[in-house]
Amino acid sequence: MPMPDKLGKYTRWSSLRTADPADFIEVDQYIANASKELCGLINTAWQAMLDVSQPILDSPRYVDLLPARAVAVPAAIDIVLTSNTQGVRSNVERVIVQKL
């Protein structure tokens, strides 16, 4: 495939007849390069967030910026096992209604 900076040279199929092989890259190599670049950008952004996280957490006004905390309610889940495929939905609905 044409390299991104050379793509404008190949707007028509006929231009490929006189194409310079140096203008092209294998798709798997392009994907590997793009993935490596993307990972680098993500790591840079993540590190920037980590660098400012501690000063924000240590800020005396941080607690004032948070919304009021509600009482924590523990999460619960029931798993219903049955071989009756007709009754699965009604069993699950009954358990959900009982929890509410």
C-alpha distances in whole Angstrom, upper triangle without the diagonal:
4,6,9,11,10,9,12,12,10,12,14,12,15,13,11,14,15,11,12,10,11,8,5,6,6,6,10,10,9,11,14,14,14,16,18,18,19,22,23,24,26,28,29,30,32,33,34,36,38,39,41,42,45,46,46,48,50,51,55,53,51,53,54,51,51,52,55,54,55,57,55,55,54,51,52,51,53,51,53,52,54,53,54,51,53,55,52,51,55,55,52,54,57,56,54,57,59,57,57
4,6,8,6,5,9,9,8,10,12,12,14,12,10,13,13,10,10,9,9,6,4,6,9,9,13,12,10,13,15,14,14,17,19,18,20,23,23,23,26,28,28,29,32,33,34,36,38,39,40,42,45,46,46,48,50,51,54,53,50,53,54,51,50,52,55,55,56,58,56,56,55,53,54,53,55,53,55,55,56,56,57,54,56,58,54,54,57,58,55,56,59,58,56,59,61,59,59
4,6,5,6,10,10,10,13,15,15,17,15,13,17,16,12,11,10,9,6,5,6,9,10,12,11,8,11,13,11,11,15,16,15,17,20,20,20,23,25,25,26,29,30,30,32,34,35,37,38,41,43,42,44,47,47,51,50,47,50,51,48,48,50,53,53,54,56,54,54,54,51,53,52,54,53,55,55,56,56,57,54,56,58,54,54,57,58,54,56,59,58,55,58,61,58,58
4,5,5,8,10,11,12,15,16,19,16,15,19,18,15,14,14,12,9,9,10,12,12,14,13,10,12,14,12,11,15,16,14,15,19,19,18,21,23,23,24,27,28,28,30,33,33,35,36,39,40,40,42,45,45,48,47,45,48,49,45,45,47,50,50,52,54,52,52,52,50,51,50,53,52,54,54,56,56,57,54,56,57,53,52,56,56,53,54,58,56,54,57,59,56,56
4,6,7,9,11,13,16,17,19,16,16,19,17,14,13,14,12,9,10,11,15,15,17,15,12,15,17,14,14,17,18,16,18,21,20,20,23,25,24,25,28,29,29,31,34,34,35,37,40,41,41,43,46,46,49,48,46,49,50,46,47,48,52,52,54,56,54,55,55,53,54,54,56,55,57,58,59,59,60,57,59,60,57,56,59,60,57,57,61,59,57,60,62,60,59
4,6,6,7,10,13,14,15,12,12,15,14,10,10,11,10,6,8,10,14,15,18,16,13,16,18,16,16,20,20,19,21,24,24,23,26,28,28,29,32,33,33,35,37,38,39,41,44,45,45,47,49,50,53,52,50,53,53,50,50,52,55,55,57,59,57,58,57,55,57,56,58,57,59,59,61,61,61,58,60,62,58,57,61,61,58,59,63,61,59,62,64,62,61
4,5,6,7,10,12,14,11,11,15,14,11,12,13,12,8,9,11,14,14,17,16,13,16,19,17,16,19,21,19,20,24,24,23,26,28,28,29,32,33,33,35,38,38,39,41,44,45,45,47,49,50,53,51,49,52,53,49,49,51,54,54,55,58,56,56,56,53,55,54,56,55,57,57,58,58,59,56,58,59,56,55,58,59,56,57,60,59,57,59,62,60,59
4,5,6,9,12,13,11,12,15,14,12,13,15,15,11,12,15,18,18,21,20,17,20,22,20,19,23,24,22,23,27,27,26,28,31,30,31,34,35,35,37,39,40,41,43,46,46,46,48,51,51,54,52,50,53,54,50,51,52,55,56,57,59,58,58,58,56,57,56,59,57,59,60,61,61,62,58,60,61,58,57,60,61,58,59,62,61,59,61,64,62,61
4,6,8,10,11,8,9,12,11,9,10,12,12,9,11,14,17,18,22,20,18,21,23,21,21,25,26,24,26,29,29,28,31,33,33,34,37,38,38,40,42,43,44,46,49,49,49,52,54,54,57,56,54,57,57,54,54,55,59,59,60,63,61,62,61,59,60,59,61,60,62,62,63,63,64,60,62,64,61,60,63,64,61,62,65,64,62,64,67,65,64
4,5,7,8,6,7,10,10,8,10,12,13,10,11,14,16,16,20,20,17,20,23,21,21,24,26,25,26,29,30,29,31,34,34,34,37,39,39,41,43,44,45,47,50,51,50,52,55,55,58,57,55,57,58,54,54,56,59,59,60,62,60,61,60,58,59,58,60,58,60,60,61,61,61,58,60,61,58,57,61,62,59,60,63,62,60,63,65,63,63
4,7,9,7,9,12,13,12,14,16,17,13,14,17,19,18,22,22,19,21,25,23,22,25,27,26,27,30,31,30,32,35,35,35,38,40,39,41,44,44,45,47,50,51,50,52,55,55,58,56,54,57,57,53,54,55,58,58,59,62,60,60,60,57,58,57,59,58,59,59,60,60,60,57,58,60,57,56,60,61,58,58,62,61,59,61,64,62,62
4,5,6,8,10,11,11,14,16,18,15,15,18,20,20,23,24,21,23,27,26,25,28,30,29,30,33,34,33,35,38,38,38,41,43,43,44,47,48,49,50,54,54,54,56,59,58,62,60,58,60,61,57,57,58,61,61,62,64,63,63,62,59,61,59,61,59,60,61,61,61,61,58,59,61,58,57,61,62,59,60,64,63,61,63,66,64,64
4,5,6,8,10,10,14,15,17,15,14,17,18,18,22,23,21,23,26,26,25,28,30,29,30,33,34,34,36,39,39,39,42,44,44,45,48,49,50,51,55,56,55,57,60,60,63,62,59,62,62,59,58,59,63,62,63,65,63,63,62,60,61,59,60,59,60,60,60,60,60,57,58,60,58,57,60,61,59,60,63,63,61,63,66,64,64
4,5,6,8,9,13,15,18,15,16,19,20,21,25,25,23,26,29,28,28,31,33,32,33,36,37,37,39,41,42,42,45,47,47,48,51,52,53,54,58,59,58,60,63,63,66,65,62,65,65,62,62,63,66,66,67,69,67,67,66,63,64,63,64,62,64,63,64,63,64,60,62,64,61,60,64,65,63,63,67,66,64,67,70,68,68
4,5,6,6,10,12,14,12,13,17,19,20,23,23,21,24,27,26,26,29,30,30,31,34,35,34,37,39,39,40,42,44,44,46,48,49,50,52,55,56,56,58,60,61,64,62,60,63,63,60,60,61,65,64,66,68,66,66,65,63,64,62,64,62,64,64,64,64,64,61,63,65,62,61,65,66,63,64,67,67,64,67,70,68,68
4,5,5,8,10,12,11,11,14,15,17,20,20,19,22,24,24,24,27,29,28,29,32,33,33,35,38,38,39,41,43,43,45,47,48,50,51,54,55,55,57,60,60,64,62,60,62,63,60,59,61,64,64,65,67,65,65,64,61,62,60,62,60,62,61,62,62,62,59,61,63,60,59,63,64,61,62,66,65,63,66,68,66,66
4,6,9,11,14,13,13,16,18,20,23,23,22,25,27,27,27,30,32,31,33,36,36,37,39,41,41,42,45,46,47,49,51,52,53,55,58,59,59,61,63,64,67,66,63,66,67,63,63,64,68,67,68,70,68,68,67,65,66,64,65,64,65,64,65,64,65,62,64,66,63,62,66,67,64,65,69,68,66,69,72,70,70
4,7,9,12,11,13,16,18,20,24,23,22,25,27,26,27,30,31,31,33,35,36,36,38,40,41,42,44,46,46,48,50,51,52,54,57,58,58,60,63,63,66,65,63,66,67,63,63,65,68,68,69,71,69,69,68,66,67,65,67,65,67,66,67,67,67,64,66,68,65,65,68,69,66,67,71,70,68,71,73,71,71
4,6,9,8,9,12,15,17,20,19,18,22,24,22,23,26,27,27,29,32,32,32,35,37,37,38,41,42,42,45,46,47,49,51,53,54,54,57,59,59,63,62,59,62,63,60,60,61,65,64,66,68,65,66,65,62,63,62,64,62,64,63,65,64,65,62,64,66,63,62,66,66,63,65,68,67,65,68,70,68,68
4,5,6,8,11,14,17,19,18,17,21,22,21,22,25,26,25,28,30,30,31,34,35,35,37,39,40,41,43,45,46,47,49,52,53,53,55,57,58,62,61,58,61,62,59,59,61,64,64,65,67,65,65,65,62,63,62,64,62,64,64,65,65,66,63,65,67,64,63,67,67,64,65,69,68,66,69,71,69,69
4,5,6,8,11,14,16,15,15,18,19,18,20,23,24,24,26,28,28,29,32,33,34,36,38,39,40,42,43,44,46,48,51,52,52,54,56,57,61,60,57,60,61,58,58,60,63,62,64,66,63,64,62,60,61,60,62,60,62,61,62,62,63,60,63,64,61,61,65,65,62,63,67,65,64,67,69,67,67
4,5,8,11,14,16,14,14,17,18,16,18,21,21,21,24,26,26,27,30,31,31,33,35,36,37,39,41,41,43,45,48,49,49,51,53,54,58,57,55,58,59,56,56,58,61,61,62,64,62,62,61,59,60,59,61,59,61,61,63,62,64,61,63,65,61,61,65,65,62,63,67,65,63,66,68,66,66
4,7,11,13,15,14,12,16,17,16,17,20,21,20,22,25,25,25,28,30,30,31,34,35,35,38,39,40,42,44,46,47,48,50,52,53,56,55,53,56,57,53,54,55,59,58,60,62,60,60,59,57,58,57,59,58,60,60,61,61,62,59,61,63,59,59,62,63,60,61,64,63,61,64,66,64,64
4,7,9,12,11,10,13,15,14,15,18,19,19,21,23,24,24,27,28,29,30,33,34,35,37,39,39,41,43,46,47,47,49,51,52,56,55,52,55,56,53,53,54,57,57,58,60,58,58,57,55,56,54,56,55,57,56,58,57,59,56,58,59,56,56,59,60,57,58,62,60,58,61,64,61,61
4,6,9,7,6,10,11,11,12,15,16,16,18,20,21,22,24,26,27,28,30,31,33,34,36,37,39,40,43,45,45,46,49,50,53,53,50,53,54,51,50,52,55,54,56,57,55,55,54,52,53,52,53,52,54,53,55,55,56,53,56,57,54,53,57,57,54,56,59,57,56,59,61,59,59
4,6,5,6,9,10,11,12,14,15,17,18,20,21,23,24,26,27,29,30,32,33,35,36,38,40,41,43,45,45,47,49,50,54,53,50,53,54,51,50,52,55,54,55,56,54,54,53,50,51,49,51,49,51,51,52,52,53,50,53,54,51,51,55,55,52,53,57,55,54,57,59,57,57
4,5,5,6,9,10,10,12,14,15,16,18,20,21,22,24,26,27,28,30,31,33,34,36,38,39,41,43,43,44,47,48,52,51,48,50,52,48,48,49,52,51,52,53,51,51,49,47,48,46,48,46,48,47,49,48,50,47,49,51,48,47,51,51,48,50,53,52,50,53,55,53,53
4,5,5,6,9,10,10,12,14,15,16,18,20,21,22,24,26,27,28,30,31,33,34,36,37,40,42,42,43,46,47,50,50,47,49,51,47,46,48,51,50,50,52,49,49,47,45,46,44,46,44,46,45,47,47,48,45,48,49,46,46,50,50,47,49,52,50,49,52,54,52,52
4,5,5,6,9,10,11,12,14,15,17,18,20,21,23,24,26,27,29,30,31,33,35,36,39,41,41,42,45,46,49,49,46,48,50,47,46,48,51,50,51,53,50,50,49,46,47,46,48,46,48,48,50,50,51,49,51,52,49,49,53,52,49,51,54,52,51,54,56,54,54
4,5,5,6,8,10,11,12,14,15,17,18,20,21,23,24,26,27,29,30,32,34,35,37,39,39,41,43,44,48,47,44,47,48,45,44,46,49,48,49,51,49,49,48,45,47,45,47,46,48,48,50,50,51,48,51,52,49,48,52,52,49,50,53,52,50,53,55,52,53
4,5,5,6,8,10,10,12,14,15,16,18,20,21,22,24,26,27,28,30,32,32,35,37,37,38,41,42,46,45,42,44,46,43,42,43,46,45,46,48,45,45,44,42,43,42,44,42,44,44,46,46,48,45,47,48,45,44,48,48,45,46,50,48,46,49,51,49,49
4,6,5,6,9,10,11,12,14,15,16,18,20,21,22,24,26,27,28,31,31,34,36,36,37,40,41,45,44,41,44,45,42,42,43,46,45,46,48,45,45,44,42,43,42,44,42,45,44,46,47,48,46,48,49,46,46,49,49,46,47,50,49,47,50,52,49,50
4,5,5,6,9,10,11,12,14,15,17,19,20,21,23,25,26,27,29,30,33,35,35,36,39,40,44,43,40,43,45,42,41,43,46,45,47,48,46,46,45,43,45,44,46,45,47,47,49,50,51,49,51,52,48,48,52,51,48,50,53,51,49,52,54,51,51
4,5,5,6,9,10,11,12,14,15,17,18,20,21,23,24,26,28,29,31,33,33,35,37,38,42,41,38,41,42,39,38,40,43,43,44,46,43,44,43,41,42,42,44,43,45,46,48,48,50,47,49,50,46,46,49,49,46,47,50,48,46,50,51,49,49
4,5,5,6,9,10,10,12,14,15,16,18,20,21,22,24,26,27,29,31,31,32,35,36,40,39,36,39,40,37,37,38,41,40,42,43,40,41,40,38,39,38,41,40,42,42,45,45,47,44,47,47,44,43,47,46,43,44,47,45,43,47,48,46,46
4,5,5,6,9,10,11,12,14,15,16,18,20,21,22,25,26,28,30,30,32,34,35,39,39,36,38,40,37,37,39,42,41,42,44,41,42,41,39,41,40,43,42,44,45,47,48,49,47,50,50,46,46,49,49,45,47,50,48,46,49,50,47,48
4,5,5,6,9,10,11,13,14,15,17,19,20,21,23,24,27,29,29,31,33,34,38,37,34,37,39,36,36,38,41,40,42,44,41,42,42,40,42,41,44,43,46,47,49,50,51,49,51,51,48,47,50,50,46,48,51,49,47,50,51,48,48
4,5,5,6,9,10,11,12,14,15,17,18,20,22,23,26,27,27,28,31,32,36,35,32,35,36,33,33,35,38,37,39,40,38,39,38,36,38,38,41,40,43,43,46,47,48,45,48,48,44,44,47,46,43,44,47,45,43,46,48,45,45
4,5,5,6,9,10,10,12,14,15,16,18,20,21,23,26,26,27,29,31,34,34,31,33,35,32,32,34,37,36,37,39,36,37,36,35,37,36,39,38,41,42,45,46,47,45,47,47,44,43,46,45,42,43,46,44,42,45,46,43,44
4,5,5,6,9,10,10,12,14,15,16,19,20,22,24,25,26,28,30,33,33,30,33,35,32,32,34,37,36,39,40,38,39,38,37,39,39,42,42,45,45,48,49,51,48,51,51,47,46,49,49,45,47,49,47,45,48,49,46,46
4,5,5,6,9,10,11,13,14,15,17,18,21,23,23,25,27,28,31,31,28,31,33,30,30,32,35,35,37,39,37,38,37,36,39,39,42,41,44,45,48,49,51,48,50,50,47,46,49,48,44,46,48,46,44,47,48,45,45
4,5,5,6,9,10,11,12,14,16,16,19,21,21,22,25,26,30,29,26,29,30,27,27,29,32,31,33,35,33,34,34,32,35,35,38,38,41,42,45,46,47,45,47,47,43,42,45,45,41,42,45,43,40,43,45,41,41
4,5,5,6,9,10,10,12,14,15,18,20,20,21,23,25,29,28,26,28,30,28,27,30,33,32,34,35,33,35,34,33,35,36,39,39,42,43,46,47,49,47,49,49,45,44,47,46,42,44,46,44,42,45,46,42,43
4,5,5,6,9,10,10,13,14,17,18,19,20,22,24,27,27,25,28,29,27,27,30,33,32,35,36,35,36,36,35,38,38,41,42,45,46,49,51,52,50,52,51,48,47,50,49,45,46,49,46,44,47,48,45,45
4,5,5,6,9,10,11,12,15,17,17,18,21,22,25,25,22,25,26,24,24,26,29,29,32,34,32,34,33,33,35,36,39,40,43,44,47,49,50,48,50,49,46,45,47,47,43,44,46,44,41,44,45,42,42
4,5,5,6,9,10,10,13,15,15,16,19,20,24,24,21,23,25,23,22,25,28,27,29,31,29,31,31,30,33,33,37,37,40,42,45,47,48,46,48,47,44,43,45,44,41,42,44,41,39,42,43,39,39
4,5,5,6,9,10,12,14,15,16,18,19,23,23,21,23,26,23,23,26,29,28,31,33,31,33,33,32,35,36,39,40,43,45,48,50,51,49,51,51,47,46,49,47,44,45,47,44,42,45,46,42,42
4,5,5,7,9,11,12,13,15,17,17,21,21,19,22,24,21,22,25,28,28,31,33,31,33,33,33,36,37,41,42,45,47,50,52,53,51,53,52,48,47,50,49,45,46,48,45,43,46,47,43,43
4,5,5,6,9,11,10,12,15,15,19,19,16,19,21,18,18,21,24,24,27,29,27,30,30,30,33,34,37,38,42,44,47,49,50,48,50,49,45,44,46,45,42,42,45,42,39,42,43,39,39
4,6,5,7,10,10,11,13,15,19,19,16,19,21,19,19,22,25,24,27,29,27,29,29,29,32,34,37,38,42,43,47,49,50,49,51,49,46,45,47,46,42,43,45,42,40,42,43,39,39
4,6,7,8,10,11,12,14,18,18,16,19,21,20,20,24,26,26,29,31,30,32,32,33,36,37,41,42,45,47,50,53,54,52,54,53,49,48,51,49,46,47,49,46,43,46,46,43,43
4,6,6,6,9,10,11,15,15,13,16,18,16,17,20,23,24,27,29,28,31,31,32,35,37,40,42,45,47,50,53,54,52,54,53,49,48,50,49,45,46,48,45,42,45,45,41,41
4,6,5,6,9,10,14,14,11,14,16,14,15,18,21,20,23,25,24,27,27,28,31,33,37,38,42,44,47,50,51,49,51,50,46,45,47,46,42,43,44,41,39,41,42,38,38
4,5,5,6,9,12,13,11,13,16,15,16,19,21,21,24,26,25,28,28,29,33,35,38,40,44,46,49,52,53,52,53,52,48,47,49,47,44,45,46,43,41,43,43,39,39
4,6,5,6,10,11,10,13,15,14,15,19,21,22,25,27,27,30,31,32,35,38,41,43,47,49,52,55,56,54,56,54,51,50,51,50,46,47,49,46,43,45,46,42,41
4,5,5,9,9,7,10,12,11,12,16,18,19,22,24,24,27,28,29,33,35,39,41,44,47,50,53,54,52,54,52,48,47,49,47,44,44,46,43,40,42,43,39,38
4,6,8,9,6,8,11,11,11,15,16,16,20,22,21,25,25,27,30,33,37,38,42,45,48,51,52,50,52,50,47,45,47,45,42,42,44,41,38,40,40,37,36
4,6,9,7,9,12,13,13,17,19,19,22,24,24,27,28,30,33,36,40,42,45,48,51,54,55,54,55,54,50,49,50,49,45,46,47,44,42,43,43,40,39
4,5,5,8,10,10,12,16,17,18,22,24,25,28,30,31,35,37,41,43,47,50,53,56,57,55,57,55,51,50,51,50,46,47,48,45,42,44,44,40,40
4,6,7,8,10,12,15,16,17,21,23,24,28,29,31,35,38,42,44,48,50,54,57,58,56,57,55,52,51,52,50,47,47,48,45,43,44,44,40,39
4,6,5,6,9,12,14,16,20,22,23,27,29,31,34,37,41,43,47,50,53,56,56,55,56,54,51,49,50,49,45,45,46,44,41,42,42,39,38
4,5,5,7,10,12,14,17,20,20,24,26,27,31,34,37,40,43,46,49,52,53,51,52,51,47,46,47,46,42,42,43,41,38,39,40,36,35
4,5,5,9,9,11,14,17,18,21,23,25,29,32,36,38,42,44,48,51,52,50,51,49,46,44,45,44,40,40,41,39,36,37,37,34,32
4,6,8,9,11,15,18,19,23,25,27,31,34,38,40,43,47,50,53,53,52,52,50,47,45,46,45,42,41,42,40,37,38,38,35,33
4,7,9,12,15,18,19,23,25,26,30,33,36,39,42,45,48,51,51,50,50,49,45,44,45,44,40,40,41,39,36,37,37,34,32
4,6,8,12,15,16,19,21,22,26,29,33,35,38,41,45,48,48,46,47,45,42,40,41,40,37,36,37,35,32,33,34,30,29
4,6,9,13,14,17,20,21,25,27,31,34,37,40,43,46,46,45,45,43,40,38,39,38,35,34,35,33,30,31,31,28,26
4,6,10,12,15,18,20,24,27,30,33,36,39,42,46,46,45,45,43,40,38,38,37,34,33,34,32,29,29,30,26,25
4,7,8,12,15,17,20,23,27,30,33,36,39,43,43,42,42,40,37,35,36,34,31,31,31,29,26,27,27,23,22
4,6,9,12,14,18,21,24,27,30,34,37,40,40,39,39,37,34,32,33,31,28,28,28,26,23,24,23,20,19
4,6,10,12,16,19,22,26,29,32,35,38,39,38,38,36,33,32,31,30,27,27,27,24,22,22,22,18,17
4,6,9,13,16,19,23,26,29,32,36,36,35,36,33,31,29,30,28,25,25,25,22,20,21,20,17,16
4,6,9,13,16,19,22,26,29,32,33,32,33,30,27,26,26,24,21,21,21,18,16,17,17,13,13
4,6,10,13,17,20,23,26,30,30,30,31,28,25,25,25,23,20,20,20,17,15,17,16,12,13
4,7,10,13,17,20,23,27,27,27,28,25,22,21,22,20,17,17,18,14,13,15,15,11,12
4,7,10,13,16,20,23,24,24,25,22,19,19,19,16,14,15,15,11,11,13,12,9,11
4,7,10,13,16,20,20,20,21,19,15,15,16,13,11,13,13,9,9,12,12,9,12
4,6,10,13,16,17,17,19,16,13,13,14,11,9,11,11,7,8,12,11,9,12
4,6,10,13,14,15,16,14,11,12,13,10,8,12,12,9,11,14,13,13,16
4,6,10,11,11,13,10,8,10,10,7,7,10,10,8,11,14,13,13,16
4,7,9,10,12,10,8,11,12,9,10,13,13,12,14,17,17,17,20
4,5,7,10,8,7,10,11,9,10,14,14,13,16,18,18,19,22
4,6,9,9,8,12,13,12,13,16,17,17,19,21,22,23,25
4,5,5,6,10,11,10,12,15,15,16,18,20,20,22,24
4,5,5,8,10,10,11,14,15,16,18,20,21,22,24
4,6,7,8,10,11,13,14,16,17,18,20,22,23
4,6,5,6,9,10,10,12,14,15,16,18,20
4,6,5,6,9,10,11,12,14,15,17,19
4,5,5,6,9,10,11,12,14,15,17
4,5,5,6,9,10,10,12,14,15
4,5,5,6,9,10,11,12,14
4,5,5,6,9,10,11,13
4,5,5,6,9,10,11
4,5,5,6,9,10
4,5,5,6,9
4,5,5,6
4,5,5
4,6
4
